[in-house]
């Protein structure tokens, strides 16, 4: 019996909508290609999911935004009324997305007008994840997930009861990578100026829609002083939470293929964002061509206009120190800015970063897979990325080599040359 996974077009990340609006306003004729990739080895072939994925996409393309959902989006002052009107007539079109297999590999490609295909990403990832993990979905697995969720809450409550500390030297983050709660050593104790805040970024890699909802509501109920929102618009609306998100790599990458001089694409993207949102949604992503290249473009003008920066690859301590040094060079008080960490976090790692940085700058922590898919079963590392725009390749030069993604090695080499990045 067919059971739909997606019930609402709001069951996606906020930044898919906040990126769609400026693309609609500036580049409504853009043509784009988004490609699905699994970066790790699944426990069984994803190709076996083809027929089920096709059926779920057929269902997705029958959905529209309801008037109640549009009314909710209209309460967000940063969305213009013409954007809401566009969503009123929007629906996904099945002809723009194809599913195929190559051996054991599942291939999903969305190709067509960017304003019609960019939204497929989160839904495709949610669908593939849930279909894949249905094979592992049992009462025992759910019970294990609840135990792990309870342990996260225990760590947070224990953290609350201890005096705030700050590291004099960088934390050894490797000890926190496996989710253990090893004690944090400190050379001394001093007051931390800014509160610890984290949010759910787990829609794309969740175990299931039902588990995602249980996890979010549990955190909101048990540790509301720390849990400050979710990237999932549907859950934010349903439970009165703050919807979180601004921009992702695809937004900046788009500007590599719209007639802008390549060296200036980041500046053009940031300027377009400023013009679209006029001070709202002011957290900029830094790693499309690496933090050093970003800082060279993020001058005093942008540093004053944007509220903060988001980390998504590379060493988070090194990245944070570079951000703070840049603000200091520009004579900007870092306490007025915010650093958002979102790369492969778990609760202990987020707390370690917090204790290192929080007496110098506001911090936020977007945690994804470790919240929405920590069930004792290895998670999939799947993405669906923009690979081509207007017939041209686009790329990101991540600060983590394994995250670099491009379908054209010649363009990738050219991008490295322009931004003086080693291979």
C-alpha positions as CSV (number, residue, x, y, z in Angstrom):
1,X,0.0,0.0,0.0
2,X,1.3,3.4,-0.9
3,X,2.1,5.7,2.0
4,X,3.0,9.2,1.1
5,X,6.1,10.7,2.8
6,X,5.5,14.3,2.0
7,X,2.2,15.8,3.2
8,X,3.0,19.5,2.9
9,X,5.1,21.7,0.7
10,X,6.2,23.5,3.9
11,X,8.0,20.2,5.0
12,X,11.3,21.6,3.7
13,X,14.1,23.9,4.9
14,X,13.4,27.6,5.2
15,X,16.4,28.5,3.1
16,X,14.9,26.8,0.1
17,X,12.3,29.5,0.2
18,X,14.6,32.4,1.2
19,X,16.8,31.5,-1.8
20,X,14.0,31.0,-4.2
21,X,12.7,34.6,-3.7
22,X,15.8,36.4,-4.9
23,X,16.3,33.9,-7.7
24,X,12.7,34.5,-8.8
25,X,13.1,38.3,-8.7
26,X,16.5,38.5,-10.4
27,X,16.9,35.4,-12.6
28,X,13.4,34.0,-13.4
29,X,14.7,32.5,-16.7
30,X,17.6,30.6,-15.3
31,X,17.9,27.0,-16.4
32,X,19.6,24.7,-13.8
33,X,20.6,21.1,-13.1
34,X,20.5,19.5,-9.7
35,X,22.1,16.1,-9.2
36,X,21.7,13.5,-6.4
37,X,24.8,11.9,-4.9
38,X,25.4,9.4,-2.1
39,X,28.8,10.1,-0.6
40,X,29.1,6.9,1.5
41,X,28.3,3.2,1.0
42,X,24.7,2.2,1.9
43,X,24.0,-1.1,3.6
44,X,21.9,-2.1,0.5
45,X,21.7,-0.7,-3.0
46,X,19.8,2.5,-3.3
47,X,18.9,1.5,-6.9
48,X,16.4,-0.9,-5.3
49,X,14.4,2.2,-4.3
50,X,13.8,3.5,-7.8
51,X,10.1,2.5,-8.2
52,X,9.2,3.8,-4.7
53,X,11.0,7.1,-5.3
54,X,9.2,7.5,-8.6
55,X,5.8,7.0,-6.8
56,X,6.7,9.5,-4.0
57,X,7.7,12.1,-6.6
58,X,4.4,11.5,-8.4
59,X,2.6,12.3,-5.2
60,X,4.8,15.3,-4.4
61,X,3.9,16.8,-7.8
62,X,0.2,16.8,-6.8
63,X,0.7,19.1,-3.8
64,X,0.1,22.8,-3.6
65,X,0.5,25.4,-0.8
66,X,-2.7,25.7,1.2
67,X,-4.1,29.1,2.0
68,X,-3.3,28.5,5.7
69,X,0.3,27.8,4.8
70,X,0.5,30.9,2.6
71,X,-1.0,33.0,5.4
72,X,1.8,31.7,7.7
73,X,4.5,32.6,5.2
74,X,3.0,36.0,4.7
75,X,3.6,36.7,8.4
76,X,7.3,36.6,7.6
77,X,8.0,40.3,6.9
78,X,11.0,39.4,4.7
79,X,8.8,37.8,2.0
80,X,7.4,40.1,-0.5
81,X,3.7,39.8,-1.5
82,X,4.5,38.9,-5.1
83,X,6.5,35.9,-3.9
84,X,3.6,34.7,-1.9
85,X,1.4,35.1,-5.0
86,X,4.0,33.0,-7.0
87,X,3.8,30.2,-4.4
88,X,0.0,30.3,-4.6
89,X,0.2,29.0,-8.2
90,X,3.3,26.9,-7.8
91,X,3.4,23.2,-8.0
92,X,6.3,20.8,-8.8
93,X,6.2,19.5,-12.3
94,X,7.1,15.8,-12.8
95,X,8.7,16.3,-16.2
96,X,11.5,18.2,-14.7
97,X,12.9,15.3,-12.6
98,X,14.1,11.9,-13.6
99,X,15.0,8.8,-11.7
100,X,17.2,6.1,-13.1
101,X,19.8,3.5,-12.0
102,X,23.3,2.6,-13.0
103,X,24.2,-0.7,-11.4
104,X,23.5,-0.3,-7.7
105,X,23.6,3.5,-8.0
106,X,20.4,5.6,-7.8
107,X,20.5,8.6,-10.1
108,X,18.1,11.5,-9.6
109,X,18.4,14.6,-11.8
110,X,16.2,17.7,-11.7
111,X,16.6,19.7,-14.9
112,X,14.6,22.8,-16.0
113,X,13.8,26.4,-14.9
114,X,15.7,27.0,-11.7
115,X,12.7,28.5,-10.0
116,X,10.8,25.2,-10.7
117,X,13.6,22.6,-9.9
118,X,15.6,24.1,-7.0
119,X,12.9,23.1,-4.5
120,X,13.1,19.4,-5.2
121,X,16.3,19.0,-3.2
122,X,15.1,18.6,0.4
123,X,12.0,16.6,-0.6
124,X,14.1,14.2,-2.7
125,X,16.6,13.7,0.2
126,X,13.8,13.2,2.8
127,X,12.1,10.7,0.5
128,X,15.2,8.7,-0.2
129,X,16.1,8.6,3.5
130,X,12.7,7.5,4.7
131,X,12.4,4.8,2.0
132,X,15.8,3.5,2.8
133,X,15.3,3.4,6.6
134,X,11.9,1.8,6.4
135,X,13.8,-1.5,6.2
136,X,15.4,-0.7,9.6
137,X,12.3,0.9,11.2
138,X,11.3,-1.3,14.1
139,X,10.2,-0.8,17.8
140,X,13.7,-1.6,18.8
141,X,15.2,1.0,16.6
142,X,12.8,3.7,17.8
143,X,13.6,2.7,21.4
144,X,17.3,3.1,20.7
145,X,16.6,6.5,19.2
146,X,14.7,7.6,22.2
147,X,17.5,6.5,24.5
148,X,20.0,8.5,22.5
149,X,17.7,11.5,22.5
150,X,17.3,11.2,26.3
151,X,21.1,11.2,26.6
152,X,21.4,14.4,24.6
153,X,18.9,16.0,27.0
154,X,20.8,14.7,30.0
155,X,24.0,16.3,28.6
156,X,22.2,19.6,28.1
157,X,20.7,19.6,31.6
158,X,24.1,18.7,33.1
159,X,25.6,21.6,31.2
160,X,23.0,23.9,32.6
161,X,23.9,23.0,36.2
162,X,27.6,23.7,35.8
163,X,29.3,27.2,35.9
164,X,30.2,28.5,32.5
165,X,33.9,28.0,31.5
166,X,35.9,29.2,28.5
167,X,39.0,27.5,27.0
168,X,42.3,29.3,26.8
169,X,43.4,26.9,24.1
170,X,41.3,25.3,21.3
171,X,39.2,22.3,22.2
172,X,40.2,18.9,21.0
173,X,37.0,18.4,19.0
174,X,37.9,14.9,17.9
175,X,36.9,13.5,21.3
176,X,33.4,14.8,20.7
177,X,32.9,13.4,17.2
178,X,31.4,10.2,18.4
179,X,28.8,11.9,20.6
180,X,30.4,11.1,23.9
181,X,30.2,13.5,26.7
182,X,33.8,13.6,27.9
183,X,34.4,16.4,30.4
184,X,35.7,19.7,29.0
185,X,38.9,20.8,30.5
186,X,39.6,24.5,31.0
187,X,42.5,26.5,32.2
188,X,40.2,28.8,34.2
189,X,36.6,29.9,34.7
190,X,35.3,33.2,33.5
191,X,31.9,34.6,32.7
192,X,30.4,33.7,29.3
193,X,28.6,36.7,27.8
194,X,26.3,34.9,25.3
195,X,23.8,32.1,25.8
196,X,24.1,28.6,24.2
197,X,21.5,28.1,21.5
198,X,21.0,25.2,19.0
199,X,18.5,24.4,16.3
200,X,17.4,21.5,14.2
201,X,18.9,21.3,10.7
202,X,17.9,17.7,10.2
203,X,15.2,17.6,7.6
204,X,17.3,16.3,4.7
205,X,18.8,13.3,6.4
206,X,16.0,12.4,8.9
207,X,15.2,8.8,9.8
208,X,11.5,9.5,9.1
209,X,9.0,12.3,9.2
210,X,7.4,10.9,12.4
211,X,10.7,10.6,14.2
212,X,11.8,14.1,13.1
213,X,8.6,15.5,14.6
214,X,9.1,13.6,17.8
215,X,12.6,14.7,18.2
216,X,11.8,18.4,17.6
217,X,8.9,18.4,20.0
218,X,10.9,16.6,22.7
219,X,13.7,19.2,22.6
220,X,11.2,22.1,22.5
221,X,9.5,20.6,25.6
222,X,12.5,19.5,27.6
223,X,15.2,22.1,27.0
224,X,13.4,25.2,25.6
225,X,16.1,27.5,27.1
226,X,18.6,26.0,24.5
227,X,16.5,24.7,21.7
228,X,15.6,27.8,19.6
229,X,14.0,26.6,16.4
230,X,14.1,24.4,13.4
231,X,14.9,24.8,9.7
232,X,11.8,22.8,8.9
233,X,9.0,25.3,8.0
234,X,6.1,22.9,8.6
235,X,7.3,22.0,12.1
236,X,8.0,25.6,12.9
237,X,4.5,26.5,11.9
238,X,2.8,23.6,13.6
239,X,4.5,24.0,17.0
240,X,5.1,27.8,17.1
241,X,8.9,27.5,16.8
242,X,11.2,29.9,15.0
243,X,12.0,28.9,11.4
244,X,15.7,29.1,10.9
245,X,17.8,29.6,7.7
246,X,19.1,32.0,5.2
247,X,21.3,30.8,2.3
248,X,23.1,27.7,1.0
249,X,25.8,27.1,-1.5
250,X,23.5,26.9,-4.5
251,X,22.5,30.6,-4.0
252,X,26.1,31.9,-4.3
253,X,27.0,29.3,-7.0
254,X,24.2,30.6,-9.2
255,X,26.1,33.8,-9.5
256,X,29.0,32.0,-11.2
257,X,26.7,31.5,-14.2
258,X,24.7,34.7,-14.7
259,X,27.2,36.9,-16.6
260,X,29.1,38.2,-13.6
261,X,32.9,38.3,-13.7
262,X,33.8,35.1,-11.8
263,X,36.1,36.8,-9.4
264,X,33.2,39.0,-8.2
265,X,30.5,36.4,-8.0
266,X,30.4,36.3,-4.2
267,X,30.2,40.1,-3.9
268,X,27.3,40.1,-6.4
269,X,25.5,37.4,-4.5
270,X,25.9,39.2,-1.2
271,X,24.8,42.5,-2.7
272,X,21.7,40.9,-4.2
273,X,20.8,39.4,-0.8
274,X,21.1,42.7,0.8
275,X,18.8,44.3,-1.8
276,X,16.3,41.5,-1.4
277,X,16.1,41.4,2.4
278,X,17.1,44.9,3.5
279,X,18.7,43.7,6.8
280,X,16.7,40.6,7.4
281,X,18.1,37.0,7.2
282,X,21.6,38.4,7.8
283,X,23.8,35.3,8.1
284,X,26.2,34.7,5.2
285,X,27.6,31.3,4.1
286,X,31.4,31.4,3.8
287,X,32.8,28.3,2.2
288,X,31.7,28.3,-1.5
289,X,35.3,29.0,-2.4
290,X,36.8,28.8,1.0
291,X,37.0,31.1,4.1
292,X,40.1,33.0,3.0
293,X,38.5,33.9,-0.4
294,X,35.3,34.8,1.3
295,X,37.0,37.2,3.8
296,X,38.7,39.0,1.0
297,X,35.3,39.8,-0.5
298,X,33.5,40.4,2.8
299,X,34.6,44.0,3.3
300,X,33.5,46.6,5.8
301,X,30.3,47.3,3.8
302,X,29.1,43.6,4.0
303,X,30.5,43.0,7.5
304,X,28.3,45.9,8.8
305,X,25.2,44.8,6.9
306,X,25.3,41.1,7.7
307,X,24.6,39.9,11.2
308,X,27.0,37.0,11.1
309,X,28.6,34.1,9.3
310,X,27.9,30.4,8.9
311,X,30.5,27.6,9.0
312,X,29.9,24.5,7.0
313,X,33.4,23.0,6.3
314,X,36.9,22.9,7.5
315,X,38.2,23.2,11.1
316,X,35.6,25.2,13.0
317,X,38.1,26.7,15.5
318,X,40.4,27.9,12.7
319,X,37.4,29.3,10.9
320,X,36.0,31.1,13.9
321,X,39.4,32.6,14.7
322,X,39.6,33.9,11.1
323,X,36.2,35.4,11.4
324,X,36.9,37.1,14.7
325,X,40.3,38.4,13.4
326,X,38.5,39.8,10.3
327,X,35.9,41.6,12.4
328,X,38.7,43.1,14.6
329,X,40.6,44.3,11.6
330,X,37.5,46.1,10.4
331,X,37.0,47.6,13.9
332,X,33.7,45.8,14.4
333,X,32.9,44.6,17.9
334,X,32.5,40.8,17.5
335,X,29.9,40.8,20.4
336,X,27.5,42.4,17.9
337,X,27.9,39.6,15.4
338,X,27.0,35.9,15.3
339,X,28.9,32.8,14.3
340,X,26.7,29.9,13.3
341,X,28.3,26.4,13.2
342,X,26.6,23.7,11.1
343,X,29.1,21.2,9.9
344,X,28.7,17.6,11.2
345,X,27.8,18.7,14.8
346,X,26.6,16.7,17.8
347,X,25.6,18.2,21.2
348,X,29.0,17.7,22.9
349,X,30.9,19.1,20.0
350,X,28.6,22.1,19.9
351,X,29.1,22.7,23.6
352,X,32.9,22.5,23.2
353,X,32.8,25.1,20.5
354,X,30.4,27.2,22.6
355,X,32.7,27.2,25.6
356,X,35.6,28.3,23.4
357,X,33.9,31.1,21.5
358,X,30.9,32.4,23.5
359,X,32.7,34.9,25.6
360,X,33.9,36.7,22.4
361,X,31.0,36.4,20.0
362,X,27.3,35.3,19.8
363,X,27.1,31.7,18.7
364,X,24.4,29.4,17.2
365,X,24.6,25.7,16.4
366,X,22.6,24.0,13.6
367,X,22.7,20.3,14.2
368,X,21.4,17.9,11.5
369,X,21.9,14.2,11.2
370,X,22.9,13.7,14.8
371,X,19.5,15.0,15.9
372,X,17.2,13.6,13.2
373,X,18.9,10.2,12.4
374,X,20.9,9.0,15.5
375,X,19.1,5.6,15.8
376,X,22.0,3.1,15.9
377,X,21.9,2.5,12.2
378,X,24.6,4.2,10.0
379,X,23.2,7.3,8.3
380,X,23.3,8.0,4.6
381,X,25.5,10.8,3.5
382,X,23.3,12.0,0.6
383,X,23.2,15.4,-1.1
384,X,21.4,17.0,-4.1
385,X,23.5,19.8,-5.4
386,X,23.4,22.5,-8.2
387,X,25.9,21.3,-10.8
388,X,24.9,23.4,-13.8
389,X,23.3,26.8,-14.4
390,X,22.4,28.3,-17.8
391,X,24.4,25.6,-19.6
392,X,27.6,26.3,-17.5
393,X,29.1,24.2,-14.7
394,X,29.2,25.7,-11.2
395,X,31.3,24.5,-8.3
396,X,32.2,25.0,-4.7
397,X,35.7,24.7,-3.3
398,X,34.9,23.5,0.2
399,X,37.3,23.9,3.1
400,X,36.7,20.1,3.5
401,X,38.1,18.4,0.4
402,X,35.5,15.7,0.3
403,X,32.8,18.3,0.0
404,X,34.1,19.8,-3.2
405,X,31.6,19.2,-5.9
406,X,31.7,19.9,-9.6
407,X,30.8,18.0,-12.8
408,X,33.5,19.8,-14.9
409,X,37.2,19.4,-13.9
410,X,38.2,22.2,-16.3
411,X,35.9,24.7,-14.6
412,X,37.0,23.5,-11.2
413,X,40.7,24.1,-12.1
414,X,39.8,27.6,-13.5
415,X,37.9,28.4,-10.3
416,X,40.9,27.4,-8.2
417,X,43.2,29.5,-10.4
418,X,40.9,32.6,-10.1
419,X,40.7,32.3,-6.3
420,X,44.3,31.0,-5.8
421,X,43.2,27.7,-4.2
422,X,45.5,24.7,-4.4
423,X,44.1,21.5,-5.7
